[in-house]
Amino acid sequence: MALKPLHDRVLVRRVESDEKTAGGLIIPDSAKEKPAEGVVVACGAGARKDSGELIEMAVSEGDKILFGKWSGTEVTLDGEELLIMKESDILGIIA
């Protein structure tokens, strides 16, 4: 199943976090926080101004992004957990 976000929304796949700390300690699943990094899977066309003019998206498919801890809504597509969020919830693009 494919999902095409509307307007200024993006579909994001979370990036898995490391299972070890810098000191070599293994972090159990129960203590892990959900990562705040992801990869853009799909983008909407963009928002519209009051005049009807389209505002292009600043992100595109394949961009690695950083987003807020409580951003987005979780959705499950074909057994995979993804997030759908507004572009304004994205804090930055990781180069």
Biopython code that builds the backbone (N, CA, C, O; Angstrom):
import numpy as np
from Bio.PDB.StructureBuilder import StructureBuilder

atoms = [
    (1, "MET", "N", (0.845, -1.177, 0.000)),
    (1, "MET", "CA", (0.000, 0.000, 0.000)),
    (1, "MET", "C", (0.888, 1.238, 0.000)),
    (1, "MET", "O", (1.869, 1.301, 0.742)),
    (2, "ALA", "N", (0.556, 2.198, -0.811)),
    (2, "ALA", "CA", (1.313, 3.449, -0.867)),
    (2, "ALA", "C", (0.479, 4.567, -0.238)),
    (2, "ALA", "O", (-0.748, 4.577, -0.343)),
    (3, "LEU", "N", (1.148, 5.483, 0.401)),
    (3, "LEU", "CA", (0.478, 6.625, 1.024)),
    (3, "LEU", "C", (1.137, 7.897, 0.536)),
    (3, "LEU", "O", (2.349, 8.060, 0.679)),
    (4, "LYS", "N", (0.373, 8.788, -0.029)),
    (4, "LYS", "CA", (0.863, 10.082, -0.498)),
    (4, "LYS", "C", (0.337, 11.147, 0.457)),
    (4, "LYS", "O", (-0.865, 11.411, 0.479)),
    (5, "PRO", "N", (1.221, 11.767, 1.248)),
    (5, "PRO", "CA", (0.780, 12.822, 2.166)),
    (5, "PRO", "C", (0.211, 14.019, 1.397)),
    (5, "PRO", "O", (0.616, 14.293, 0.267)),
    (6, "LEU", "N", (-0.710, 14.710, 2.011)),
    (6, "LEU", "CA", (-1.318, 15.896, 1.407)),
    (6, "LEU", "C", (-0.695, 17.169, 1.964)),
    (6, "LEU", "O", (-0.151, 17.190, 3.068)),
    (7, "HIS", "N", (-0.789, 18.218, 1.173)),
    (7, "HIS", "CA", (-0.366, 19.571, 1.549)),
    (7, "HIS", "C", (1.073, 19.608, 2.069)),
    (7, "HIS", "O", (1.993, 19.211, 1.354)),
    (8, "ASP", "N", (1.282, 20.082, 3.311)),
    (8, "ASP", "CA", (2.645, 20.243, 3.836)),
    (8, "ASP", "C", (3.011, 19.139, 4.831)),
    (8, "ASP", "O", (3.711, 19.380, 5.814)),
    (9, "ARG", "N", (2.529, 17.935, 4.559)),
    (9, "ARG", "CA", (2.836, 16.805, 5.436)),
    (9, "ARG", "C", (3.885, 15.894, 4.799)),
    (9, "ARG", "O", (4.012, 15.830, 3.576)),
    (10, "VAL", "N", (4.637, 15.188, 5.655)),
    (10, "VAL", "CA", (5.659, 14.258, 5.189)),
    (10, "VAL", "C", (5.485, 12.916, 5.897)),
    (10, "VAL", "O", (5.017, 12.856, 7.034)),
    (11, "LEU", "N", (5.865, 11.856, 5.218)),
    (11, "LEU", "CA", (5.850, 10.510, 5.769)),
    (11, "LEU", "C", (7.296, 10.159, 6.101)),
    (11, "LEU", "O", (8.173, 10.279, 5.245)),
    (12, "VAL", "N", (7.553, 9.724, 7.339)),
    (12, "VAL", "CA", (8.920, 9.538, 7.833)),
    (12, "VAL", "C", (9.112, 8.129, 8.395)),
    (12, "VAL", "O", (8.247, 7.604, 9.096)),
    (13, "ARG", "N", (10.249, 7.533, 8.077)),
    (13, "ARG", "CA", (10.655, 6.254, 8.663)),
    (13, "ARG", "C", (11.737, 6.570, 9.691)),
    (13, "ARG", "O", (12.749, 7.193, 9.369)),
    (14, "ARG", "N", (11.513, 6.134, 10.934)),
    (14, "ARG", "CA", (12.509, 6.379, 11.988)),
    (14, "ARG", "C", (13.810, 5.645, 11.681)),
    (14, "ARG", "O", (13.801, 4.567, 11.087)),
    (15, "VAL", "N", (14.931, 6.242, 12.093)),
    (15, "VAL", "CA", (16.246, 5.619, 11.978)),
    (15, "VAL", "C", (16.522, 4.948, 13.312)),
    (15, "VAL", "O", (16.361, 5.567, 14.363)),
    (16, "GLU", "N", (16.935, 3.692, 13.280)),
    (16, "GLU", "CA", (17.216, 2.959, 14.520)),
    (16, "GLU", "C", (18.408, 3.563, 15.247)),
    (16, "GLU", "O", (19.396, 3.954, 14.627)),
    (17, "SER", "N", (18.301, 3.634, 16.564)),
    (17, "SER", "CA", (19.390, 4.186, 17.374)),
    (17, "SER", "C", (20.387, 3.091, 17.740)),
    (17, "SER", "O", (20.103, 1.901, 17.603)),
    (18, "ASP", "N", (21.549, 3.513, 18.205)),
    (18, "ASP", "CA", (22.594, 2.575, 18.614)),
    (18, "ASP", "C", (22.133, 1.784, 19.833)),
    (18, "ASP", "O", (21.394, 2.296, 20.674)),
    (19, "GLU", "N", (22.579, 0.528, 19.920)),
    (19, "GLU", "CA", (22.229, -0.309, 21.061)),
    (19, "GLU", "C", (23.286, -0.269, 22.151)),
    (19, "GLU", "O", (23.118, -0.880, 23.207)),
    (20, "LYS", "N", (24.393, 0.458, 21.896)),
    (20, "LYS", "CA", (25.460, 0.584, 22.897)),
    (20, "LYS", "C", (25.738, 2.056, 23.157)),
    (20, "LYS", "O", (25.553, 2.901, 22.281)),
    (21, "THR", "N", (26.180, 2.349, 24.364)),
    (21, "THR", "CA", (26.605, 3.702, 24.686)),
    (21, "THR", "C", (28.039, 3.891, 24.214)),
    (21, "THR", "O", (28.676, 2.940, 23.761)),
    (22, "ALA", "N", (28.542, 5.100, 24.316)),
    (22, "ALA", "CA", (29.930, 5.373, 23.924)),
    (22, "ALA", "C", (30.911, 4.587, 24.777)),
    (22, "ALA", "O", (32.011, 4.264, 24.327)),
    (23, "GLY", "N", (30.516, 4.280, 26.008)),
    (23, "GLY", "CA", (31.380, 3.519, 26.905)),
    (23, "GLY", "C", (31.281, 2.014, 26.726)),
    (23, "GLY", "O", (31.995, 1.264, 27.391)),
    (24, "GLY", "N", (30.394, 1.558, 25.825)),
    (24, "GLY", "CA", (30.283, 0.136, 25.530)),
    (24, "GLY", "C", (29.150, -0.584, 26.249)),
    (24, "GLY", "O", (28.991, -1.792, 26.077)),
    (25, "LEU", "N", (28.355, 0.129, 27.053)),
    (25, "LEU", "CA", (27.239, -0.499, 27.744)),
    (25, "LEU", "C", (26.097, -0.763, 26.762)),
    (25, "LEU", "O", (25.799, 0.077, 25.913)),
    (26, "ILE", "N", (25.467, -1.917, 26.876)),
    (26, "ILE", "CA", (24.340, -2.265, 26.007)),
    (26, "ILE", "C", (23.059, -1.721, 26.628)),
    (26, "ILE", "O", (22.797, -1.922, 27.814)),
    (27, "ILE", "N", (22.269, -1.033, 25.817)),
    (27, "ILE", "CA", (21.026, -0.426, 26.287)),
    (27, "ILE", "C", (19.876, -1.395, 26.011)),
    (27, "ILE", "O", (19.653, -1.755, 24.855)),
    (28, "PRO", "N", (19.135, -1.829, 27.044)),
    (28, "PRO", "CA", (18.007, -2.732, 26.812)),
    (28, "PRO", "C", (16.848, -1.997, 26.122)),
    (28, "PRO", "O", (16.727, -0.777, 26.234)),
    (29, "ASP", "N", (16.003, -2.746, 25.411)),
    (29, "ASP", "CA", (14.876, -2.156, 24.687)),
    (29, "ASP", "C", (13.968, -1.348, 25.601)),
    (29, "ASP", "O", (13.429, -0.325, 25.181)),
    (30, "SER", "N", (13.790, -1.784, 26.832)),
    (30, "SER", "CA", (12.889, -1.091, 27.754)),
    (30, "SER", "C", (13.405, 0.297, 28.144)),
    (30, "SER", "O", (12.618, 1.151, 28.552)),
    (31, "ALA", "N", (14.708, 0.531, 28.025)),
    (31, "ALA", "CA", (15.297, 1.823, 28.406)),
    (31, "ALA", "C", (15.524, 2.746, 27.220)),
    (31, "ALA", "O", (15.886, 3.908, 27.403)),
    (32, "LYS", "N", (15.318, 2.247, 26.013)),
    (32, "LYS", "CA", (15.570, 3.066, 24.820)),
    (32, "LYS", "C", (14.450, 4.069, 24.596)),
    (32, "LYS", "O", (13.276, 3.776, 24.823)),
    (33, "GLU", "N", (14.830, 5.234, 24.155)),
    (33, "GLU", "CA", (13.855, 6.224, 23.712)),
    (33, "GLU", "C", (13.692, 6.069, 22.209)),
    (33, "GLU", "O", (14.613, 5.642, 21.513)),
    (34, "LYS", "N", (12.514, 6.420, 21.719)),
    (34, "LYS", "CA", (12.317, 6.362, 20.280)),
    (34, "LYS", "C", (13.194, 7.440, 19.647)),
    (34, "LYS", "O", (13.255, 8.563, 20.147)),
    (35, "PRO", "N", (13.862, 7.108, 18.565)),
    (35, "PRO", "CA", (14.773, 8.084, 17.959)),
    (35, "PRO", "C", (14.029, 9.278, 17.377)),
    (35, "PRO", "O", (12.887, 9.164, 16.934)),
    (36, "ALA", "N", (14.698, 10.422, 17.389)),
    (36, "ALA", "CA", (14.134, 11.647, 16.843)),
    (36, "ALA", "C", (14.751, 11.951, 15.485)),
    (36, "ALA", "O", (14.720, 13.090, 15.020)),
    (37, "GLU", "N", (15.316, 10.918, 14.849)),
    (37, "GLU", "CA", (15.866, 11.049, 13.506)),
    (37, "GLU", "C", (15.086, 10.128, 12.588)),
    (37, "GLU", "O", (14.579, 9.088, 13.008)),
    (38, "GLY", "N", (14.998, 10.527, 11.327)),
    (38, "GLY", "CA", (14.299, 9.695, 10.370)),
    (38, "GLY", "C", (14.671, 10.045, 8.948)),
    (38, "GLY", "O", (15.431, 10.977, 8.688)),
    (39, "VAL", "N", (14.111, 9.269, 8.034)),
    (39, "VAL", "CA", (14.300, 9.489, 6.605)),
    (39, "VAL", "C", (12.942, 9.759, 5.992)),
    (39, "VAL", "O", (11.980, 9.039, 6.260)),
    (40, "VAL", "N", (12.858, 10.796, 5.167)),
    (40, "VAL", "CA", (11.594, 11.156, 4.509)),
    (40, "VAL", "C", (11.284, 10.108, 3.444)),
    (40, "VAL", "O", (12.088, 9.868, 2.543)),
    (41, "VAL", "N", (10.112, 9.489, 3.556)),
    (41, "VAL", "CA", (9.669, 8.468, 2.615)),
    (41, "VAL", "C", (8.851, 9.097, 1.489)),
    (41, "VAL", "O", (8.999, 8.727, 0.325)),
    (42, "ALA", "N", (7.982, 10.055, 1.847)),
    (42, "ALA", "CA", (7.143, 10.726, 0.853)),
    (42, "ALA", "C", (6.779, 12.117, 1.350)),
    (42, "ALA", "O", (6.730, 12.362, 2.555)),
    (43, "CYS", "N", (6.524, 13.033, 0.406)),
    (43, "CYS", "CA", (6.165, 14.418, 0.725)),
    (43, "CYS", "C", (4.888, 14.818, 0.003)),
    (43, "CYS", "O", (4.585, 14.322, -1.082)),
    (44, "GLY", "N", (4.146, 15.725, 0.627)),
    (44, "GLY", "CA", (3.017, 16.332, -0.053)),
    (44, "GLY", "C", (3.516, 17.407, -1.012)),
    (44, "GLY", "O", (4.719, 17.636, -1.136)),
    (45, "ALA", "N", (2.576, 18.062, -1.685)),
    (45, "ALA", "CA", (2.937, 19.092, -2.673)),
    (45, "ALA", "C", (3.429, 20.373, -2.020)),
    (45, "ALA", "O", (4.217, 21.105, -2.618)),
    (46, "GLY", "N", (2.979, 20.656, -0.804)),
    (46, "GLY", "CA", (3.356, 21.889, -0.122)),
    (46, "GLY", "C", (2.129, 22.654, 0.345)),
    (46, "GLY", "O", (1.006, 22.346, -0.054)),
    (47, "ALA", "N", (2.346, 23.641, 1.182)),
    (47, "ALA", "CA", (1.256, 24.472, 1.699)),
    (47, "ALA", "C", (0.867, 25.519, 0.645)),
    (47, "ALA", "O", (1.571, 25.722, -0.344)),
    (48, "ARG", "N", (-0.250, 26.162, 0.881)),
    (48, "ARG", "CA", (-0.711, 27.224, -0.023)),
    (48, "ARG", "C", (-0.876, 28.531, 0.749)),
    (48, "ARG", "O", (-1.344, 28.544, 1.887)),
    (49, "LYS", "N", (-0.485, 29.618, 0.110)),
    (49, "LYS", "CA", (-0.698, 30.950, 0.672)),
    (49, "LYS", "C", (-2.175, 31.296, 0.537)),
    (49, "LYS", "O", (-2.923, 30.588, -0.137)),
    (50, "ASP", "N", (-2.595, 32.382, 1.176)),
    (50, "ASP", "CA", (-3.979, 32.824, 1.059)),
    (50, "ASP", "C", (-4.346, 33.137, -0.384)),
    (50, "ASP", "O", (-5.507, 33.012, -0.774)),
    (51, "SER", "N", (-3.363, 33.542, -1.174)),
    (51, "SER", "CA", (-3.599, 33.874, -2.582)),
    (51, "SER", "C", (-3.732, 32.620, -3.449)),
    (51, "SER", "O", (-4.081, 32.709, -4.626)),
    (52, "GLY", "N", (-3.449, 31.435, -2.853)),
    (52, "GLY", "CA", (-3.532, 30.199, -3.611)),
    (52, "GLY", "C", (-2.203, 29.745, -4.184)),
    (52, "GLY", "O", (-2.108, 28.658, -4.754)),
    (53, "GLU", "N", (-1.172, 30.575, -4.038)),
    (53, "GLU", "CA", (0.153, 30.235, -4.554)),
    (53, "GLU", "C", (0.764, 29.107, -3.713)),
    (53, "GLU", "O", (0.659, 29.122, -2.486)),
    (54, "LEU", "N", (1.397, 28.135, -4.366)),
    (54, "LEU", "CA", (1.986, 26.980, -3.705)),
    (54, "LEU", "C", (3.344, 27.332, -3.089)),
    (54, "LEU", "O", (4.189, 27.945, -3.740)),
    (55, "ILE", "N", (3.540, 26.939, -1.836)),
    (55, "ILE", "CA", (4.822, 27.107, -1.161)),
    (55, "ILE", "C", (5.511, 25.751, -1.218)),
    (55, "ILE", "O", (5.022, 24.787, -0.629)),
    (56, "GLU", "N", (6.636, 25.662, -1.915)),
    (56, "GLU", "CA", (7.339, 24.389, -2.072)),
    (56, "GLU", "C", (7.857, 23.866, -0.746)),
    (56, "GLU", "O", (8.136, 24.630, 0.178)),
    (57, "MET", "N", (7.981, 22.542, -0.668)),
    (57, "MET", "CA", (8.509, 21.890, 0.524)),
    (57, "MET", "C", (10.029, 22.093, 0.589)),
    (57, "MET", "O", (10.703, 22.110, -0.440)),
    (58, "ALA", "N", (10.556, 22.246, 1.802)),
    (58, "ALA", "CA", (12.001, 22.405, 1.987)),
    (58, "ALA", "C", (12.701, 21.052, 2.047)),
    (58, "ALA", "O", (13.918, 20.976, 1.879)),
    (59, "VAL", "N", (11.939, 19.979, 2.287)),
    (59, "VAL", "CA", (12.509, 18.630, 2.330)),
    (59, "VAL", "C", (12.021, 17.838, 1.132)),
    (59, "VAL", "O", (11.016, 18.181, 0.510)),
    (60, "SER", "N", (12.746, 16.771, 0.817)),
    (60, "SER", "CA", (12.330, 15.898, -0.279)),
    (60, "SER", "C", (12.586, 14.450, 0.126)),
    (60, "SER", "O", (13.239, 14.186, 1.136)),
    (61, "GLU", "N", (12.070, 13.522, -0.661)),
    (61, "GLU", "CA", (12.238, 12.106, -0.369)),
    (61, "GLU", "C", (13.716, 11.756, -0.251)),
    (61, "GLU", "O", (14.538, 12.189, -1.059)),
    (62, "GLY", "N", (14.039, 10.963, 0.769)),
    (62, "GLY", "CA", (15.420, 10.527, 0.971)),
    (62, "GLY", "C", (16.217, 11.400, 1.930)),
    (62, "GLY", "O", (17.299, 10.999, 2.359)),
    (63, "ASP", "N", (15.709, 12.592, 2.282)),
    (63, "ASP", "CA", (16.415, 13.465, 3.224)),
    (63, "ASP", "C", (16.412, 12.845, 4.621)),
    (63, "ASP", "O", (15.394, 12.311, 5.060)),
    (64, "LYS", "N", (17.551, 12.915, 5.322)),
    (64, "LYS", "CA", (17.639, 12.477, 6.707)),
    (64, "LYS", "C", (17.330, 13.693, 7.568)),
    (64, "LYS", "O", (17.973, 14.734, 7.430)),
    (65, "ILE", "N", (16.346, 13.565, 8.459)),
    (65, "ILE", "CA", (15.863, 14.726, 9.205)),
    (65, "ILE", "C", (15.907, 14.494, 10.713)),
    (65, "ILE", "O", (16.042, 13.367, 11.189)),
    (66, "LEU", "N", (15.790, 15.586, 11.437)),
    (66, "LEU", "CA", (15.690, 15.599, 12.889)),
    (66, "LEU", "C", (14.353, 16.240, 13.225)),
    (66, "LEU", "O", (14.013, 17.295, 12.688)),
    (67, "PHE", "N", (13.590, 15.600, 14.118)),
    (67, "PHE", "CA", (12.274, 16.144, 14.465)),
    (67, "PHE", "C", (12.074, 16.101, 15.973)),
    (67, "PHE", "O", (12.813, 15.423, 16.687)),
    (68, "GLY", "N", (11.076, 16.824, 16.449)),
    (68, "GLY", "CA", (10.791, 16.900, 17.875)),
    (68, "GLY", "C", (10.343, 15.568, 18.447)),
    (68, "GLY", "O", (9.804, 14.722, 17.733)),
    (69, "LYS", "N", (10.569, 15.390, 19.742)),
    (69, "LYS", "CA", (10.278, 14.134, 20.419)),
    (69, "LYS", "C", (8.813, 13.719, 20.301)),
    (69, "LYS", "O", (8.529, 12.529, 20.162)),
    (70, "TRP", "N", (7.898, 14.645, 20.353)),
    (70, "TRP", "CA", (6.471, 14.331, 20.330)),
    (70, "TRP", "C", (5.841, 14.657, 18.983)),
    (70, "TRP", "O", (4.619, 14.781, 18.899)),
    (71, "SER", "N", (6.626, 14.798, 17.944)),
    (71, "SER", "CA", (6.118, 15.175, 16.622)),
    (71, "SER", "C", (5.463, 14.002, 15.914)),
    (71, "SER", "O", (5.859, 12.848, 16.081)),
    (72, "GLY", "N", (4.463, 14.322, 15.129)),
    (72, "GLY", "CA", (3.882, 13.356, 14.219)),
    (72, "GLY", "C", (2.872, 12.406, 14.825)),
    (72, "GLY", "O", (2.684, 12.338, 16.040)),
    (73, "THR", "N", (2.226, 11.672, 13.925)),
    (73, "THR", "CA", (1.247, 10.657, 14.276)),
    (73, "THR", "C", (1.745, 9.334, 13.729)),
    (73, "THR", "O", (2.109, 9.241, 12.556)),
    (74, "GLU", "N", (1.763, 8.315, 14.565)),
    (74, "GLU", "CA", (2.231, 7.007, 14.118)),
    (74, "GLU", "C", (1.174, 6.328, 13.261)),
    (74, "GLU", "O", (-0.008, 6.311, 13.606)),
    (75, "VAL", "N", (1.614, 5.771, 12.143)),
    (75, "VAL", "CA", (0.754, 4.989, 11.264)),
    (75, "VAL", "C", (1.481, 3.692, 10.918)),
    (75, "VAL", "O", (2.711, 3.657, 10.883)),
    (76, "THR", "N", (0.727, 2.633, 10.665)),
    (76, "THR", "CA", (1.325, 1.357, 10.282)),
    (76, "THR", "C", (0.891, 1.034, 8.859)),
    (76, "THR", "O", (-0.302, 0.924, 8.577)),
    (77, "LEU", "N", (1.868, 0.883, 7.961)),
    (77, "LEU", "CA", (1.602, 0.534, 6.568)),
    (77, "LEU", "C", (2.368, -0.733, 6.235)),
    (77, "LEU", "O", (3.587, -0.780, 6.394)),
    (78, "ASP", "N", (1.681, -1.739, 5.784)),
    (78, "ASP", "CA", (2.294, -3.023, 5.424)),
    (78, "ASP", "C", (3.170, -3.562, 6.557)),
    (78, "ASP", "O", (4.243, -4.110, 6.306)),
    (79, "GLY", "N", (2.718, -3.409, 7.793)),
    (79, "GLY", "CA", (3.453, -3.926, 8.946)),
    (79, "GLY", "C", (4.616, -3.076, 9.404)),
    (79, "GLY", "O", (5.314, -3.450, 10.347)),
    (80, "GLU", "N", (4.844, -1.940, 8.762)),
    (80, "GLU", "CA", (5.948, -1.050, 9.120)),
    (80, "GLU", "C", (5.403, 0.198, 9.805)),
    (80, "GLU", "O", (4.458, 0.822, 9.322)),
    (81, "GLU", "N", (6.017, 0.559, 10.953)),
    (81, "GLU", "CA", (5.585, 1.758, 11.672)),
    (81, "GLU", "C", (6.266, 2.982, 11.075)),
    (81, "GLU", "O", (7.492, 3.045, 10.985)),
    (82, "LEU", "N", (5.453, 3.954, 10.670)),
    (82, "LEU", "CA", (5.945, 5.208, 10.101)),
    (82, "LEU", "C", (5.315, 6.362, 10.855)),
    (82, "LEU", "O", (4.388, 6.167, 11.641)),
    (83, "LEU", "N", (5.817, 7.561, 10.617)),
    (83, "LEU", "CA", (5.245, 8.780, 11.192)),
    (83, "LEU", "C", (4.765, 9.675, 10.064)),
    (83, "LEU", "O", (5.403, 9.757, 9.014)),
    (84, "ILE", "N", (3.638, 10.347, 10.280)),
    (84, "ILE", "CA", (3.211, 11.386, 9.356)),
    (84, "ILE", "C", (3.153, 12.676, 10.169)),
    (84, "ILE", "O", (2.534, 12.731, 11.232)),
    (85, "MET", "N", (3.812, 13.715, 9.647)),
    (85, "MET", "CA", (3.893, 14.978, 10.393)),
    (85, "MET", "C", (3.890, 16.165, 9.444)),
    (85, "MET", "O", (4.133, 16.027, 8.245)),
    (86, "LYS", "N", (3.610, 17.330, 10.006)),
    (86, "LYS", "CA", (3.680, 18.566, 9.221)),
    (86, "LYS", "C", (5.151, 18.939, 9.022)),
    (86, "LYS", "O", (6.005, 18.612, 9.846)),
    (87, "GLU", "N", (5.422, 19.611, 7.942)),
    (87, "GLU", "CA", (6.797, 20.027, 7.663)),
    (87, "GLU", "C", (7.331, 20.926, 8.776)),
    (87, "GLU", "O", (8.531, 20.910, 9.054)),
    (88, "SER", "N", (6.470, 21.701, 9.409)),
    (88, "SER", "CA", (6.916, 22.617, 10.457)),
    (88, "SER", "C", (7.383, 21.882, 11.716)),
    (88, "SER", "O", (8.029, 22.490, 12.571)),
    (89, "ASP", "N", (7.066, 20.572, 11.851)),
    (89, "ASP", "CA", (7.544, 19.775, 12.983)),
    (89, "ASP", "C", (8.990, 19.325, 12.790)),
    (89, "ASP", "O", (9.620, 18.845, 13.732)),
    (90, "ILE", "N", (9.516, 19.478, 11.580)),
    (90, "ILE", "CA", (10.884, 19.072, 11.276)),
    (90, "ILE", "C", (11.826, 20.178, 11.738)),
    (90, "ILE", "O", (11.658, 21.345, 11.382)),
    (91, "LEU", "N", (12.828, 19.790, 12.542)),
    (91, "LEU", "CA", (13.760, 20.769, 13.083)),
    (91, "LEU", "C", (14.903, 21.074, 12.130)),
    (91, "LEU", "O", (15.415, 22.193, 12.117)),
    (92, "GLY", "N", (15.315, 20.082, 11.323)),
    (92, "GLY", "CA", (16.411, 20.316, 10.399)),
    (92, "GLY", "C", (16.713, 19.106, 9.548)),
    (92, "GLY", "O", (16.230, 18.004, 9.807)),
    (93, "ILE", "N", (17.520, 19.329, 8.530)),
    (93, "ILE", "CA", (17.980, 18.276, 7.637)),
    (93, "ILE", "C", (19.418, 17.956, 8.025)),
    (93, "ILE", "O", (20.249, 18.857, 8.143)),
    (94, "ILE", "N", (19.712, 16.674, 8.222)),
    (94, "ILE", "CA", (21.053, 16.240, 8.594)),
    (94, "ILE", "C", (21.865, 16.026, 7.327)),
    (94, "ILE", "O", (21.492, 15.230, 6.465)),
    (95, "ALA", "N", (22.988, 16.747, 7.221)),
    (95, "ALA", "CA", (23.819, 16.659, 6.014)),
    (95, "ALA", "C", (24.774, 15.501, 6.059)),
    (95, "ALA", "O", (25.539, 15.295, 5.117)),
]
sb = StructureBuilder()
sb.init_structure("model")
sb.init_model(0)
sb.init_chain("A")
sb.init_seg("    ")
for serial, (resi, resn, name, xyz) in enumerate(atoms, 1):
    if name == "N":
        sb.init_residue(resn, " ", resi, " ")
    sb.init_atom(name, np.array(xyz, "f"), 0.0, 1.0, " ", f" {name:<3s}", serial, name[0])
structure = sb.get_structure()
